[in-house]
Amino acid sequence: MNKSFEKVILNRTKSRELYKIEEIQDLWGGYGKILRYGLNGSDLNRVVVKNVCLPKNPKQSRGGNISYERKLKSYKVEMAFYENWSGKCGNNCRVPKWYAFEWQNDEFIMVLEDLDEAGFKGRRRSVAWNDIKVCLKWLAHFHAAFMGEKPENIWTQGTYWHLDTRPDELKALNDISLKNAAKAIDRKLNNCRFKTFVHGDAKLQNFCFSEDGESVAAVDFQYVGGGCGMKDIAYFVDSCLYEDECESWENDILEFYFKELKEALELTQNDIDFDALEKEWRELYHVAWTDFYRFLKGWAPGHYETRYSEKIARKVISGGLI
């Protein structure tokens, strides 16, 4: 890390000294690293630093210009979310605190709370029903917190796979009926009456579990934006369950999510027609699932065809749902 970034971290955290503890992970596409730093002389013991290094030649970067522009905007969106919107996230949809952002030339940093130190050390590679419930509860409270908000300075449409930003994947899609329906599916989701903010990348790996497993915090808000909450739910379920579980647990998952969403909206005192919301979003669950499936089939043709997803897609395309 360059000296000017070090000075920013020291000043913002009121520290005397910082030292690198570890590299947590590389950022997707070679865009930098996430690191953990220790602090001396501060009320804080540690921080997490997202250090983004933009490629010198975007045309030669992975995915070319389209991918570069999408990633560049995603980092700006993440900083805007933390600065402008994260204050609305309470304990039931916990997110990291932010301490500093600094941008210099083709490199920038985000200095964030270390969730491990805050009591959210748990990571899951597989899930039990209780793990699913605590993540669904987080999503319900997040959706309730931003119900009806206008997505300013973030993605107008949340999620990293939405159609407008994925022309290459649509072009590569070999499923002609799904390709032909892609715009109608996208339009159906975008025209829903009830909108909120979606996390946009709500996979299991982005949830950090408390030591007792009864709550989570979430990270990675590069693709947060407006939309139907079912986008997050479908993507989360797909990220952590096998095909047969996605099908057999579907009703239980939706029942629990909507119960939590109703309670969360009551806490926010949002005067909303919940019965109408639930009816609309339940009908859009399979549409949202098919929208993500459209992306997967174009992103890696031939590798993501499953019986459950195919059944849902055919139902959506030919069953009058779009």
matplotlib code that plots the C-alpha trace (Angstrom):
import matplotlib.pyplot as plt

x = [0.0, 1.3, 2.2, -0.6, -3.2, -1.5, -1.8, -5.5, -6.1, -4.1, -5.9, -9.4, -8.9, -6.9, -4.1, -0.4, 0.7, -0.8, 0.5, -0.7, -2.1, -3.2, -4.5, -8.1, -8.8, -8.2, -10.8, -12.6, -10.8, -7.5, -8.8, -6.9, -7.1, -9.0, -6.6, -6.8, -4.7, -3.9, -3.8, -1.8, -2.8, -6.4, -9.7, -10.0, -7.9, -8.3, -9.8, -10.5, -9.2, -10.6, -7.7, -8.8, -6.2, -7.7, -6.0, -3.9, -5.4, -9.2, -9.4, -6.9, -8.5, -10.7, -14.0, -12.8, -14.4, -17.9, -16.6, -14.3, -17.0, -19.4, -16.7, -15.6, -19.2, -19.7, -17.0, -18.4, -21.8, -20.4, -18.8, -22.0, -24.0, -21.9, -21.7, -25.4, -27.5, -25.8, -27.0, -30.5, -29.3, -30.0, -28.9, -31.3, -29.5, -26.0, -23.4, -19.8, -19.2, -17.1, -14.2, -12.6, -12.6, -9.7, -9.1, -5.8, -5.3, -6.1, -6.1, -8.5, -9.2, -12.3, -11.6, -14.2, -15.0, -13.5, -16.7, -14.6, -13.7, -17.3, -18.4, -19.2, -16.4, -18.5, -18.4, -20.4, -19.7, -22.9, -26.0, -28.6, -32.1, -31.3, -28.5, -30.9, -33.4, -30.9, -29.8, -33.5, -34.2, -31.3, -32.7, -36.2, -35.0, -32.8, -35.7, -38.0, -35.5, -35.4, -38.9, -40.1, -36.8, -35.5, -32.1, -29.9, -26.1, -26.4, -27.6, -31.0, -31.4, -29.6, -27.8, -24.7, -26.5, -29.3, -29.9, -28.7, -25.1, -24.9, -25.1, -22.2, -23.9, -27.2, -25.4, -23.8, -27.1, -28.0, -31.4, -33.4, -36.7, -35.1, -33.1, -36.3, -38.0, -35.1, -36.4, -39.9, -38.6, -36.4, -39.4, -41.7, -39.3, -38.6, -42.2, -43.3, -45.4, -43.4, -39.7, -36.9, -33.1, -31.6, -28.2, -27.4, -24.9, -26.6, -24.7, -23.9, -20.2, -21.2, -22.8, -20.8, -22.3, -22.2, -20.6, -23.9, -25.2, -28.3, -27.5, -25.5, -23.9, -23.4, -20.6, -19.9, -22.4, -21.0, -24.3, -26.8, -29.7, -33.4, -35.6, -37.8, -36.7, -37.2, -34.0, -32.0, -34.0, -33.8, -30.0, -29.3, -31.2, -29.4, -26.0, -26.4, -28.8, -28.7, -31.3, -33.6, -33.4, -34.3, -37.4, -38.5, -37.7, -39.2, -42.5, -40.8, -38.3, -40.9, -43.2, -40.4, -39.2, -42.6, -43.3, -40.0, -40.7, -44.1, -42.6, -39.8, -42.1, -44.2, -41.0, -40.3, -43.9, -44.1, -47.8, -47.9, -50.4, -48.5, -51.0, -50.6, -46.9, -46.7, -49.0, -46.9, -43.5, -44.5, -45.6, -42.3, -40.1, -39.9, -39.5, -36.5, -35.1, -35.4, -33.7, -30.6, -30.7, -30.7, -27.4, -25.8, -26.7, -25.1, -22.1, -21.1, -23.1, -23.7, -22.6, -25.6, -28.6, -30.5, -33.9, -35.4, -34.3, -35.4, -38.8, -39.1, -37.9, -40.4, -43.2, -42.3, -41.8, -44.9, -47.1, -48.2, -46.0, -44.3]
y = [0.0, 3.4, 5.9, 8.4, 5.6, 4.7, 8.3, 8.3, 5.2, 6.5, 9.8, 8.4, 5.8, 8.1, 5.5, 5.8, 2.8, 0.1, -3.2, -5.9, -9.0, -10.9, -11.0, -12.1, -12.6, -11.4, -9.3, -10.8, -10.3, -9.3, -5.9, -5.9, -7.4, -7.4, -7.1, -7.1, -4.5, -4.1, -0.7, 0.7, 3.7, 3.6, 2.7, 0.2, -2.9, -3.9, -2.8, -4.4, -2.6, -3.2, -2.1, -1.7, -1.4, -0.7, -2.2, 0.2, -1.0, -1.9, -3.4, -6.1, -6.8, -9.8, -9.2, -6.1, -2.6, -3.8, -5.7, -2.9, -0.2, -2.5, -3.2, 0.5, 1.6, -1.2, 0.1, 3.6, 2.2, 0.3, 3.5, 5.5, 2.8, 2.9, 6.7, 7.5, 4.5, 2.1, 4.2, 2.8, -0.8, -1.7, -4.7, -7.0, -6.3, -5.6, -4.2, -3.1, 0.4, 2.5, 4.7, 6.1, 6.1, 7.4, 7.5, 8.3, 7.8, 4.2, 3.0, 3.4, 2.0, 1.4, 1.2, -0.9, -2.4, -5.9, -8.0, -10.9, -8.6, -7.5, -11.1, -12.3, -14.8, -17.6, -18.6, -21.4, -23.6, -25.6, -24.8, -26.2, -24.9, -22.5, -20.9, -20.3, -18.7, -16.2, -15.1, -14.8, -12.7, -10.4, -10.1, -9.4, -6.6, -5.2, -5.2, -3.6, -0.9, 0.3, -0.4, 2.3, 4.2, 5.7, 4.2, 7.3, 7.1, 3.3, 0.9, 1.8, -2.0, -4.0, -7.4, -8.1, -10.1, -7.8, -7.7, -4.2, -5.0, -8.5, -8.2, -10.7, -13.4, -12.9, -13.2, -16.4, -17.9, -21.0, -21.5, -19.7, -19.6, -18.2, -15.7, -14.5, -14.2, -12.3, -8.8, -9.7, -11.3, -8.3, -6.0, -8.0, -7.7, -4.0, -3.1, -4.6, -2.3, -2.9, -2.1, -2.0, -2.1, -5.6, -6.6, -7.8, -10.4, -12.2, -15.5, -17.5, -16.5, -12.8, -13.6, -13.6, -15.6, -14.7, -17.2, -18.6, -18.8, -16.8, -13.7, -12.6, -9.5, -9.0, -7.7, -6.8, -4.1, -3.5, -4.4, -3.0, -1.2, -1.0, -3.9, -6.8, -8.5, -11.9, -11.4, -11.7, -14.7, -16.7, -16.0, -16.8, -20.1, -21.1, -20.2, -22.6, -25.5, -28.5, -28.8, -31.2, -29.0, -25.9, -27.6, -29.4, -26.4, -23.7, -23.3, -23.3, -20.7, -18.3, -18.8, -17.9, -15.0, -13.4, -13.9, -12.1, -9.4, -8.6, -8.3, -6.1, -3.8, -3.4, -2.4, 0.3, 1.4, 1.3, 1.7, -0.7, -3.2, -6.3, -8.8, -7.2, -7.1, -10.8, -11.8, -9.9, -11.0, -14.7, -14.7, -13.2, -15.7, -18.0, -15.1, -13.9, -17.5, -17.7, -14.3, -15.5, -18.8, -16.8, -15.2, -18.5, -20.3, -17.4, -17.0, -20.7, -22.4, -26.1, -26.0, -24.9, -26.8, -28.4, -30.1, -27.8, -24.6, -25.9, -26.7, -23.2, -21.5, -23.4, -22.6, -18.9, -18.7, -20.7, -20.3, -16.7, -15.4, -12.8]
z = [0.0, -0.9, 1.9, 1.1, 1.6, 4.9, 6.0, 5.2, 7.2, 10.2, 10.1, 9.8, 12.5, 14.7, 14.8, 15.4, 13.4, 11.1, 10.0, 7.6, 9.2, 6.2, 2.6, 2.9, -0.8, -4.3, -6.0, -9.0, -12.3, -10.8, -9.7, -6.4, -2.9, 0.4, 3.3, 7.1, 9.0, 12.6, 14.3, 17.2, 19.3, 18.2, 19.8, 16.8, 16.8, 13.2, 9.9, 6.5, 3.5, 0.0, -2.2, -5.9, -8.6, -12.0, -15.1, -17.2, -20.4, -20.0, -23.5, -22.4, -19.1, -18.5, -20.3, -22.1, -22.0, -21.0, -18.0, -17.1, -17.1, -15.1, -12.5, -12.3, -11.7, -9.2, -6.9, -7.1, -6.3, -3.3, -1.9, -2.5, -0.7, 2.4, 2.5, 1.6, 2.5, 5.0, 7.9, 7.4, 8.0, 11.6, 13.7, 11.8, 8.5, 9.8, 7.4, 8.1, 9.3, 6.9, 8.0, 4.8, 1.0, -1.0, -4.7, -6.4, -10.1, -10.9, -7.4, -4.5, -1.0, 1.1, 4.8, 6.6, 10.0, 10.6, 11.0, 12.4, 15.3, 15.6, 16.3, 12.8, 12.3, 10.9, 7.2, 5.6, 2.7, 3.3, 5.2, 7.6, 7.8, 10.6, 8.5, 5.7, 8.0, 9.5, 5.9, 4.8, 7.9, 7.0, 3.4, 4.7, 7.0, 4.3, 1.8, 4.4, 5.2, 1.6, 0.5, -1.9, -1.8, -5.0, -5.9, -6.1, -6.7, -6.9, -9.7, -11.0, -11.4, -8.8, -9.4, -11.4, -14.0, -15.1, -18.8, -19.7, -18.5, -20.0, -23.8, -24.3, -22.3, -24.1, -27.4, -26.3, -25.1, -27.1, -25.6, -28.3, -26.4, -23.3, -25.4, -27.1, -23.7, -22.0, -22.5, -21.5, -18.3, -17.6, -18.2, -16.0, -13.0, -13.6, -13.9, -10.6, -8.4, -5.2, -5.4, -2.8, -2.9, -3.6, -2.3, -5.8, -4.9, -2.0, -2.2, 0.8, 0.7, 1.3, 4.7, 7.9, 10.8, 14.5, 16.8, 18.0, 14.4, 15.2, 13.1, 10.1, 8.6, 4.9, 2.8, -0.9, -2.0, -5.5, -7.2, -4.8, -6.5, -7.1, -7.9, -6.8, -3.6, -5.2, -7.2, -4.0, -2.7, -5.9, -6.2, -2.5, -2.7, -5.8, -4.2, -1.3, -2.0, -4.3, -7.0, -5.2, -2.1, -4.1, -5.2, -2.0, 0.3, -2.0, -0.1, 3.3, 2.1, 0.8, 3.8, 6.2, 4.1, 3.8, 7.5, 8.3, 5.7, 7.2, 10.7, 9.4, 7.6, 10.7, 12.6, 10.0, 10.2, 6.5, 5.5, 2.7, 1.3, 2.4, 1.0, -2.5, -2.1, -1.2, -4.0, -6.6, -5.3, -4.9, -8.6, -9.5, -7.7, -10.7, -13.0, -11.0, -10.9, -14.7, -15.1, -13.3, -15.1, -18.4, -17.3, -16.3, -19.5, -21.5, -19.2, -19.4, -22.1, -21.4, -17.8, -15.8, -17.2, -14.4, -14.3, -11.7, -13.4, -16.8, -15.4, -14.0, -17.2, -19.4, -17.0, -17.1, -20.8, -21.8, -18.8, -19.2, -16.4, -18.6]

ax = plt.figure().add_subplot(projection="3d")
ax.plot(x, y, z, "-o")
ax.set_aspect("equal")
plt.show()
